[in-house]
Amino acid sequence: MLAKLSRETFFVALDALRSNKVRALLTMLGVVIGSACIVLVVTVALTGKKYIIGQIESVGSNLVWAEYARTGQQPRALSYELNLDDLQAVKVGIPQVAEVAATREIHMTVVIGGIEYPVTLVGVSQGFQAIRNLIVLRGRYFDADDMLSRSKVCLITKELADRVYPYENPIGKPIRISELSFTVIGVFKERVATFGLSEIQKESAIIPFSLMKYYTGDDIVRVLYASARTPESVPSVARQLELLLKSRHPAGALYDVSTLSGILDAARKISQALTMVLLFIAFIALLISGIGIMNIMLVTVTERTREIGIRKAIGARRSEILNQFLLEAFLISGTGAVGGILIGVSIPVLVQQLLPGNLRVPVSWLSVVVAFLVSSLTGIFFGFLPANRAARLQPTESLRYE
């Protein structure tokens, strides 16, 4: 349609908008807001989705873990509990498993300045650092000798280090937890904070599992971790892990086998739902702006009734009048769309400087195209009624209009 417009029609439409600049700009404002909203909504949704999924995957997207599910009816028999033999069986019996680890924690206390503070003492096996993505800030992690020789060494969280040794380097220093004494060989943190939802609490100390076994007198495992080789093999590993544990323990034993796949799927669905809601709000803004365009165009047609009559009297066809007013509506909505898109793209670029270095704000160019097309089509759609009304005016009636 636009290709068939004559230069005369284009310039007439442009002159009409120039003669009412303030009105055109105010009408354009709604389109600017609506198109900017579309770009920003998609950008925020993509950024939020990327951040949430990235955080979950940093914990371990390939992670599968199992716990003994105790119930009131079940006796607490040792034969029901997970143990180190189960750990070895998983490593050998499930080919898709890349790494395994085991943990067991005990709640204890540390005395600082005569005041007792709660501390979680966690026994961990060799593969725990790799599976849980622990970052050693100072010192080192346990080596094979520490695991085998039951060395009385530990790693402590940064929070615990700051509390016990606020003004000095804790590496090589002794720490007394309840009645037990250890030498600190490292300070660590979780790569992604789990906010106390794992065995690693805010103030925790980890020790070799062999040392935990020596203190407790048994090799009971509270949580058994397995890392699948690929994300696609996680469901298969979870099924095999559950079957393997049931085959190794009495028939009445129940085990909770969990993965992060469900959380990832939930995060994706929440992100999609949020995007749809925000896009709906953006389209409402465009709808309101479209109604505004229609109202202003109807007023414009009424004000220019005599002009339309003169143009028809000197030979202007109905299609030219229709195209002129549709073009005016398109110029308002299209220019507003461009302005809104520029605002929607520039805001993420400016905000990027204020965000952490590892967080990127992706701008979807598809959203830019959609914003322009939807905004422009909104103007044309709502501008059709006024344009059609202008095209149907009779020359004789229009010339008599005051």
Secondary structure, DSSP 8 states (H G I E B T S, - for coil): -GGG--HHHHHHHHHHHHTTHHHHHHHHHHHHHHHHHHHHHHHHHHHHHHHHHHHHHHHHTTEEEEEE---TTS---GGGSEEHHHHHHHHHH-TTEEEEEEEEEEEEEEEETTEEEEEEEEEE-TTHHHHHTEEEEEE----HHHHHHT--EEEEEHHHHHHHSTTS--TT-EEEETTEEEEEEEEEEESS--TTSSS--SSEEEEEHHHHHHHHSS-EESEEEEEESSGGGHHHHHHHHHHHHHHHS-TT--EEEEESHHHHHHHHHHHHHHHHHHHHHHHHHHHHHHHHHHHHHHHHHHHTHHHHHHHHHTT--HHHHHHHHHHHHHHHHHHHHHHHHHHHHHHHHHHHTTS-TT------HHHHHHHHHHHHHHHHHHHHHHHHHHHT--HHHHHH--
